[in-house]
Amino acid sequence: MNAHANALRRRVNGRAGLACALLLAAALNPALAAPAGSSQADEVRALNAQVLQLQADARRGNASVTASARALAGRATALRALMESDPVAAEKLAFPQSVLESLAASFPAAAGSLEQRGRWSGELEYLVEDGADLRTHRAVFRLHRASEVLSIHFPGREPPGLTSGKVIRVGGIRAGEAVVASEVELLDAAQGGSTTADAEATTCGPVGPQKVVSILVNLPGYKLPSATTTDFARGVLLGNAYAGGSQSATDWSVDDFWRQGSDGRTYVDAAGSTVVGPVTLAKDFNTDANGNAYCDYYGMGSAAMAAVDGQVDFRQFNRVKFIVPPNGVCSWAGVANIGCRSQSTAGDGSFTASSAWQRADTMQSRSSAVQLSTHEMGHNLGMSHASSRDFGAETLGGVGTAGSLSEYGDTHSTMGSWNFGFYAASHAANQLGWLSSGANFQVVESSGTYTIQNYEGRPAGVKALKVRRGTGNEAWLWIESRQNSGLYSSRLNSSLFTGALIRYQDSTTGNKSHLLDFTPGTSSFSDSALQAGQTWTDSHSSVSVTVNGVTVGAMTVTVNYGAVPCARSAPTVTASPASVATEYGSSTRFVVTVKNNSSTGCAPETFDLAATAPSGWSKTFAAGALTVSPGQQMQTDLTLAVPSPYALGTYTVTGSASSAASAMSASASQSVTVVEPTNRLTVNISGNGSVSVSTPVRTCSSSCTVDYIGSTAPTVTLTAAAGSRTSFTSWGGACSGTSPTCTITMNADRTVSASFGKAAGKPRK
């Protein structure tokens, strides 16, 4: 880089000059260029290159300390924003550990602006914010630690088994209070025995009496609708018998819904539940500390509990519900914990409960209020959403393929968007414990004809089939029958009553349920049932399902396992690690894994491998093609060589696999951060002495490191000097012998030790 460019860079000062710095640096370094209208990821990528170039300048004595600190602070802000909006991109653009250590050494005063890589443990809080239309949502994961609360973001689908109250350890990258977690460990399960989760399941589980305290809340600038009274709130929970003057022509309630759906296993405890308020809080909770618009429902809930602390013993309840007015900022219909967590108030101390916030203007009738309450409090019981899973022109894709998810797409479950459907059988069995294997659902793995009771029938018999999808997998079809009876099922689409309601469960389902569409030719999932007299044959496995007949009381289904057909599917390609660092003039390596998702009736498939990388890089696979059997995976190394010199920055590399047999392909992208070639001299001193380094000139009076930059390999002379009443003893490591001088060539990392001992002298008398 020429002197004119260095002079221009030194004139760019502070955050106000950041845009100018980026424009200048982009002209000098293509890795910095961000396209017009660039995304947050483009901004972080550009800042990565700027910071690395500033480090290169600093090593040569050409960088402004102030400009470097401001650039690092600006990158930290941009990275934190990216971690929230796009955790996948943030994981790939975060610096590898070796780069973080190098930058911390170059900019020790600004090291706090760098992200950290590590592991953090604490109690998880899992919340779901449901948009006012119940079609958009945001999942919120908070890790409560002794002195801090971290915001957790997952690069991909959330791991299965997460609920509030679980003690977990996450591993990944951290910037400020934000963490992108690529690893999750459930510590309760790992430790075994009596656990926090066990205790919470006893006091706050989805089975048994639910003791609910509902708090009506007013704000200084925003009031509850006039119809939102204590009688109305009681009616929503317990029905007309408890609603006073707030009667409903149809006596819907959360209690009745739960009692029917659980066959009496779960209900609202009338004697143990109460409604208090309305209380008027001291502020509107719609701004942050800086006056910016912000929905502080957390603060609102804490203030509401404090306001009623004297009249409510929170230790007597396992569900806390806040009914609040819209405050101009909070755009959700409701927010709820999935599961329970540890809470406390000043008057009552610690207790375990779930929380749910519901906006009163979205629940102005008993009907809408019960629909929203069974949804939000369904989260409290441990469920996530009832989603639909679309595979285009076919009902179900290959085993292991994701399809397209619509978060609230199941119109037959209240955990979907605004409806009265009972919770899915998979939710009732897996999350709620309302259906038990054998007594209430039957596991099917062999051909036969099976009869199940309709879901509304009492007393409870076998209400669902759990049918394995072929053999040797963990993919299941949950089959139910719903009938036009009662206050709730009668409100569902009529096509449901003449067929089988079928949902899918595999390794990606987690706390959700996934509705399948057996009329894929229509655009809606409302008519998704497999109708009586119809047979569906899975083109990707050996199973077929025939709905023989549906009556008011029962449904008969024939399941057949035949020969497995050959159905080709696109492979899955992954590459690891997510990001690496390499010096220009050197090479680095990724492991590329290809999984064959075609059905087991197909022959092994050969996948040709290819890679894309920045201009001038060489790309070499250890194996240019992989032959993989269906359901299996293979891997090979991809080696990338970066020419010397090369612009510093973070670059994207993509590996792809394509099959001639299926004409299908897939790819995965990773990141490579290019840094300057650096050889580090480490000098360790034992005893009272020092070591002088000839190039660059410096004296190490204690252990120290010196970095040698670029592709040259200087010859360095080390000179040992003894301290008072000591003498030089010997060298170790890259140097040897007892001579006080040693010469080494810095063409690699070197470690040298210098030992000093007590000087020889006359013995004392």
N, C-alpha and C positions, 0 to 999 in steps of 0.2 A: 504494500500500500504506500502511495507516495506521500510526501510531506504536506502537500496542499490538502489532501483528504484528511490527514490527521489534524491539521490546523482548523479546517472547517468543523470537524467533529468536536474539537475543544470549545468551539463557540456555542455549541448547543447546550443550554443549561436548563435543567429542571424538567418537571412534568409538563410545563407549558410548551417546552420545546420538543416533546417526545415525538409528535407527528413529524416535525421537521427532521428529527434524527432518523426516523424510520425511512423517510423519503430519501435522505442522503445515503443511508446505509444500503438501501435497496439498490441504488444505482451502482454501489461498489460491490455488493454481494447478492447474487440472485436468490439465495435462500431466504433473504429478508423480504422479498417482494410479496405483498398481499394484494390480491385483486380488488378492484373497485367493488364496494359493497361487501367487503370481506366479512366472514363470520368471526365469532369469538375464537374458534380454533385457528383461523388464519392469523389473528392478532397475536395469540400466544406463540405460534410458530415463528412469526416475525420477531417477537421479543426474545425468543430463545437465541436466534441468530445474533441479535444486537448484543445481548449479554455476553455471549461467547466471544464476539469480536472485541468488546470492551475489555474482557479478560486478557485477550491477546495483546491489546494495546497496553494494559496495565503491566504486563510482564516485561514490556519493553520501555516502561516509564513514560508512556504517551497518553494515558487515560486520566480524565478528571475524576477524582474520588467522588465529588458531588454528583456528577452525571451518572456514574456507575451505580451509586446508591439509589438514585431516583429511578433508573431503569429497572433495577432489581425490585424496587417497591411497586412500580407499575406492572411488572410481569406478575408479581404475587397477587395483585388485585385482579388481573385478567384471568389468571389460573383459577382463583377461587370461584369466579363467576362461571368459568367453563366446567368446573367440577360439579356445579349444581345443574347446569343446562345440558351438558353432554359428558357424563362420566367416562364413556368409552374413549372419546377424544382426549380428555384430560389425562387418563391413564397412559396413553401413548405419547403425549407431549410433555409429561413430567420428566425431569432429568433423571437419568440413571444414577445410582448411588455414587459411582466413581466421579461423575461430573459434579455432583453436589459437594463432595469432599474437596474437589479441586477449587470450585468457586468459593467455598467457605475459607479456604486458605488464602485465596487471592483477595477477597473482600471481607476480612474478619468483622469489620464494623457493621456490615450489612448482611451478615450470615443469617440473621433472624428473618429476613425476607425470603429465604429459600424454603421450599417444601421439605418435609421429612419423609423418610421411608421407615416403617416400623410396625409395631403391633400395639393395640390399645384394647383394654377390657373394661367392662362395666355392665350395668343393667340396661337392657334395650327398652326403648319406648317406640312403638310402631303405631302411627296414626294415618288415617286416610281422610283426605279432604275431598268431599263429593261436591262437584259443581251444582249450581242451582237447577240445571236441567237434568241432573243425574246422567250425564253423558261424557263429562270430563272429570278428571280426578288428578290428585297429586298424592303420592305416597311419601310420608315423612318418617325418617328413621333417626332417632336421637339416642345417643349413648350417654347415660348418666354415670359420671365418674365422681370420685370423692370431691373434687374442687372445680369441676367443669362439666359442660354438656357439649358433646360433639355432634355435628350433623353428618350422618352417614349416607353415602351415595354408592349404588352398586352399578358396575359397568356391564349391564345386561339384566336379565330377569332376576328378581329377588330370590335369594336362596330359599329352599323349602324349610318349613318348620319354625319360622320366625314369628313370635308373638311378643307382645309387651310383657315385661317381667322376666324374660329369659336373661341369664347371665352369659354374655358372649365375649369372644375375643375376635377382633378384626385386624387384618393385616393389609397394608397398602400404602398410599401416599396421603400426607396431611399437609394442608396449608391453612394456618389459623385454626378455626374450629371446624373446618370442612375436611372430611376424609372420603377418599374413593377407595372402597374396600374390595379387593380382589380375592381375599380369603376371609372365611367366617368359620369360627369354631364355637359350638354350643358347649359352654363349660359345664352347665348343669348336667348334661347327658354324659360328658366325659368323666366327671367326678364320681357319678353313680351315687347310690344311697339316697338319703333324705336330702332334697334340694329345695331351693327357692321355688322352682316351678311346681314341685310336688305340693308345697304348702299353699301356693296360690290356687292350684287346681281344687284343693279342698275348700277354701274360703271363697273362691271367686270363679268357679268353673261353670260350664254351660249346662250342667244338670242340677236339678233341684230348685228350691225357692230362690228367686231373684229379688233382692231387697233394694229398691230404687228410691233415691231422693232426687226429686225434680226441683230445680231452683229457677223461678221466674225472675228475669233480669230486665231492668230499665237502665238506660244511659242518660246523661244530662241532655244530650241533643237528639236522642232517639228513644221512642217509646214502643212498647208492645202493642199490637192491635187490640182493640177493645174486646174482641172475642176471646183473646188468649187469657183466660182466667184460671184460677186454681181448679175450679170444677172441670173446665175443658181439659186441663192436663191430667186430672184423675181419670176422666172418661177415656182418654187416649190409652192410658195404661191398663185400666181395669174395667171399662165398659159403663153402661148406663146406670148400673146399680150403685156406682160410686161417683156419678157425675153431677149430682144435684140438678140444677136447672139446665145443664149443658147436655141435653139428650140428643141421640142420633137415631134416625129412622131405622138404619141398619146398625146393629150393635157390634161394630168392629172394636177390637181392642188388642193391644200387645199380648195381654194375658191369654185371651181366647185363641189368638193365632199360635202362640207358643204351645199351649195345652194340646191343641189339635195336631200340630205338626210333630210334636214330640210324644204323642200318645200319653200325655200327663206327666212326662218325665221332668219338664221344665215349665215354670209358671212365675207370674209376678206375685210375690207374697203381699197380699192386701194388708194384713196386719203389720207387716214389717216395712211398708213403703209409705212415703209421705210426699206432699208438695208444699213448698214454702215460697214466700215472696208474694208479690214482686218486691225486690230490693232495688234501690237506685244507687248505682255506683258513682264514684267521684269523677270519672272521665269516660271518654267515648272509645278508647282503645283502638283508634284508627290511625295513629301516627307512631313513628319510632322516636328515639331520643333526639334525632336531628330534625324532627318535624316533617319527615317524609311520610307519604301515605303508606300505611302498614297495618295489616289485620293482626292484632295482638290478641287472639282468642285465648292464648295461654294466660296472659295477664288478666284477662276478663274473668276466666274461670277461678284463678287464685283469689281475685278480689271478691267474687261472689261467695266463695266458701268462707272467706274471712268475715264477710258481712253477716252470715247466718251462723257463724261458729258457736255463738252463745246459745242458740236454740236447737242446733242439730248436733248429735253425737255421730260423727262420720264413721266411727268404728263399727256402727251397727248396720252399715250399708255396703254392698259390693258393687253398686252401679250409681254413678253420679251423672245427672243429666242437667244441662243448662239450656233453657229456652230463652233466646235472646232476640232483640230486634235487629234489623239490618242497620249497619252503621256507616253506610256509604263506601266501605272499602272491602269488607268481608263478602266475597262473591260466591261462597259455597251455600248449599242447602244444609249441609251438616258436616261435622268433623267427629271422628270417633277413634278411640284406641282399638286396635285388634288385640284382644286379651286385656289383662289387668296389670297394674304396676303399683309400686310402692308410692304412697302419697302421704302428706301430713298437713295438719293445721296447728296453729298455736295452741288452741284449746284442747284438742283431742290427741295430739301426737301422731304417731305413724299408723297407717291403715292401708289395706290393699283393696283397690277398686279400679274399675274402668271409668272413663269419662266420655261423654258425648255432648257436643254442642249442636243445637238445632235452631235454625232461623225461623222465627215464628211466622213470617210472611209467606213461607213456602209450605205451611201446614195449617191453613186457615179453616179447613174442614176436618171432621173426624176421619174421613176417608184418606185424605192426603197425609194427615198427621200419623195415622197408623202405618201407612206405607213407608213414610220416611223413618218412623221410629223402629219398625221391624228391620229396616235396612241398617240404620246406624247402630242399633243395639245388637243386630246380627254381627256387626264388626266386633262389638264388645264381647260377644260369645266366642269369637275366635275365627270368624270367616272373613275372607276377602270377597271379591266380586263374583257374580255369576256372569261369565263372559260367553260370547259365541266364538266359534273357531271355524273359519271359512277356508275351504280348499278349492274354491272356484267351481269348475264344472263337475267335480266329483265330491262326494260326501266326506271322504277321508283320504288323506294322502298317505304316503309310505310311513312305516314305523320310523320314528325319529325326526320326521319333518314337522316344521312348526305351524304352517298355515298362517292365516291372518286373524289376529284377535281383535274383537271389539269388546272393550272393557266391560260395558254394561249391556251387551247384546242379547242376553238371555231374557226374553220377555215372559218366561214362565216361572221366575223366581224373584222374590222381592229384593234379592241381592243384585238384581239387574236394574233396569231403569223403570221406576214408577209403576209397580204392579203389585198384585195381591198373591202371587204364587208362593206356595210353601217352599222352604229351602230345599235345594237339590239333594237327592239321596246320597250322592258322594259327600256333600257337606255334612249331612246328618250322620253318616257313618264315620267319616274321617276326622272332622273337627268337633262335632257336637256330642258324639257318643249316644245319639238317639236311636240308631239302628245297630243291632249286633249281628255278627255273622252267624248264619244258621237259623236263628230265631226270626230275624227281620230282613236279612238279605242272603241270597244264596250265591256262592261262588261257583261259576260254571267254567269247566275246562274240558268238557267232553260233549259229544253230540247227544241230543235228547230234547224232549218236549217238557216245558216248565210252565207252571201256573203261578202267578203272583196276584196278591190282593191289590185292589186300587188304593191309592195313597190316602184317601179320605176315610177308608173303612175302619171300623172299631169292632172288637178289640184288635190290636195290632197282630198281624201275622207276617208272612214273608211278603214284603212290599217292593222289593227290587231284586234284579239280577245283576251280578258283577261278572261280566263275561270276558275271559282273557282273549285278547286279539291274536289268535294263532297260538304259537308255542314259543317258549324260550324268550319271552319279553316281559316287561312290566307295563304293558299297555292294556287298558281295560275299557269296556263299554258298560255303562250303568243304564239299565233299562227300567222304566217306571210306567205306571198307568195312572192317569189323572181323570177324574170324572166330574161331571157338571152337578156338583152337590155342595151344600154348605155356603157360608158367607164369602169364602175366599176363592176356591177353585172355580166356582160358577162365574167368576169375573174374567177367566182366561179365554183365549181364542178357542172357538168351538171345535176347530179341526183337531185339537189336542185330545178330545174325548173319544175319538174313533181310531186312535192309533197308539203307538209306543213313543214315549218321550225318552230320548237317548242322549246321554252326555258321555264325554271322553275324559279319561284320566291317564296321563303318562308322567314322565319325569319332569316335565315343565309346568305341570298344573299347579303344584304348590297348594296354597290356601284357597285358590280359586276353583270354580267349576267351569267346564267347557261344553257348551251346547253344540251339537252337530245338526246339520240341515239335511234331512232326507228328501227334500224337494229342492235340490240345488238349482233347478231351472227357474225358480222364482227369486225375486230380489229380497225377500223378507225371511227372517227366522221365526216369525210368528206362526207359520204353517209348517214347522220343521218336523213334525211327527212322522214316523214310518207307519203308514195306514194299514188297517186290517186287510188281510188278503194279499199283501205285498211282501216280496222278499228282497232283501238287500244282500248282495254278495260283495265282500271286500276284495277288491282287485289287487290288494297288496299283501294279503295273508290268506289263511285257509278257512276263515270263518264266514258263515252266512247266517242271517237272521230272518225268520219268517214270523210275521204277526198273524197267528191263526184266527184269533177272534177276540173281541172286546165286549164285555158285558158290564152292567152297572156294578157288579161285585168283583170281577176278576178279569185278567187278561192271560191268554195262553200264547206262548212263544216257542217256536222250534229253533234250536241252535244246531248248526251242522258244521263239523270240521272235515274238510275234504282235502284234495290235493292243493298244494300252494302254487298259484300262478306266477308267472314272471311279469313283474311290473317294475319298469325302470324308474328310478328317482334320482334327482340331482344329489351329488355327494355333499358332504360337509367338509370344509377345509378349515383348519386352525393352524396357527403358527405361534411359537413361543421362543423366548420370552416376549412380553408386550413391547419392550423397547430395550435397546442396547446402545452403548457408546463405543466408538472406534476412532482411532487416529487416522487421518488421511495418510495414504501410503501403506495402509494395513488392511486386513480383512476381518470380517466378523461372520457369525454363523447363526442361523435360525433353524429350528426343527419344525418341519412342515408335516402335518398329519392329515391324511385323507381317510374319511369314513365312507363306506359304500352303503347307501340307504335303500338300494333296490331290494325287492322282496327276495325271500330265501329260495323261491322257485327259479331264480335266475342263475346263470353261470357266473363265475368270477369275471370281473370287469377290469379292463386296463385303462388307467387314467394317465394321460400325458400331462406333464408338469411344465409350467412356464412361470416366468417372473418378470415383473417390471420394476425398474429402479431408475434413479436419476441418470442423466446423460453422462457417459464416460465410465460408469461403474461396470464391472464384470459380474456376471451372475452364473453360478455353477451349482447344479443339483448333484448330489452323490449318486442318485438314480434318476434318470430322465423320465421314467414311467414306473408306476406301481400297479401291480395286479392284485386286486383286493376282492375277497369273497363278500357276498351280501351280509350285512350286519357286522362286518369286521372292519378294522382300520389298520393302516400301515403308515410309517413315517420315514422321512429321509431328511438329510441336511441340505440347506440352501446356504452356500457360501457367497458372500458379497465382498468384493475388493474395491476400495475407494482410491482413486488415483491421487497422486501428490503433485502439486498442492491442490486443495479443494476448499471451496467456501465453507466456513463454519456454519453449523445450523442443524436443525432436526428435519429429516427427510422421511418420506413414506416409501415403503417397499411392499409390493404385493406379490403373493404366490397364488397360483391358480392351478386347478386340476380339471381336465375335460375328458369326456368319454366319447369315443366314436360310436360305441354301441347304443348309447342313449341320446347322443347329441346334447348332453347336459353338462354344465360346468358350475364351478363355485370358486370363490377366492377368499383370501384373508389378507389384511394389510397390517403391517407392523411399522415401528419407527426406528430409525438409526440416527443418533446424534453424532455428528462429525466434529472432532476436536483436534487441536494441534498435537503433533507428536511431542511427547514429553517423557523424558527419562529422569527419574527422581533419585537423588543422592540422599541417603539417610545416614547421619552420623550419630552414633550413640557413644556417650562419654561416661566412663566409670571412674570415679575418683576425682581428685582436685587437679584439674587441668583444662586445657582448651585445644581446639583444632582450628587452624587457619586454612581457608579454602582459597586457591589461587584464582579461579574463574567461576563466577564473579568473585571479586575480592570481598571476603567477609570472615569473621572469626566466630566460631561456635563455642561459647563458654559453657553451654549445656547441650544436650541432645538437640539436633536441628535437622531440617530438610532443605534441599536446594533443588529447584526444577530447572532442567535444561531443555529448551524449547527448539522445535524445528527438527529437520532431518540431519543436521550436522552432528558429529560425535566429538566434542572437545576433549582434549587431554587435560586432566585436572591434577594438580599437586596438592596434597594434604600435608600439613606440618603440625606435629604435636608439640605443645609447650606445657611443661609441668608447672604446677602452682607452687605456692609456698610449702616448703618442707616435703615435697613429693618429687617423684621422678617418673618419667614415662616408662611403662612396663612392656606393652606389646600392642600390636594391631590384631584385629580379627575381622572376619567376613571377607570383603573384597580385597583387603590389604592383609599382609602378614609380616612377621618379623619384628625386630626390636628397633630398627632404625627410625628416628623421629619423622622422616619424610617417606611419603608413599605416592606413587603416580598411578592413576587409573584412567581408562577411557570410558566416557559416558555414552556408550552405544546401547545401554540397557539400564534398567533400574539397578542401583547398587546400594548395598548396606555395608557400612564400615563401623567397627567398634574400636575405640581407643581406651586403653586401661592405664590408670596411674596408681602408683603405690607409694608407701612411705619411703622417703629418701634415706639412703644408707648413711650412718654416722657413728660417732663413738658411743659405746654403751654407757649408760649412767652407772655411777658407783653406788 
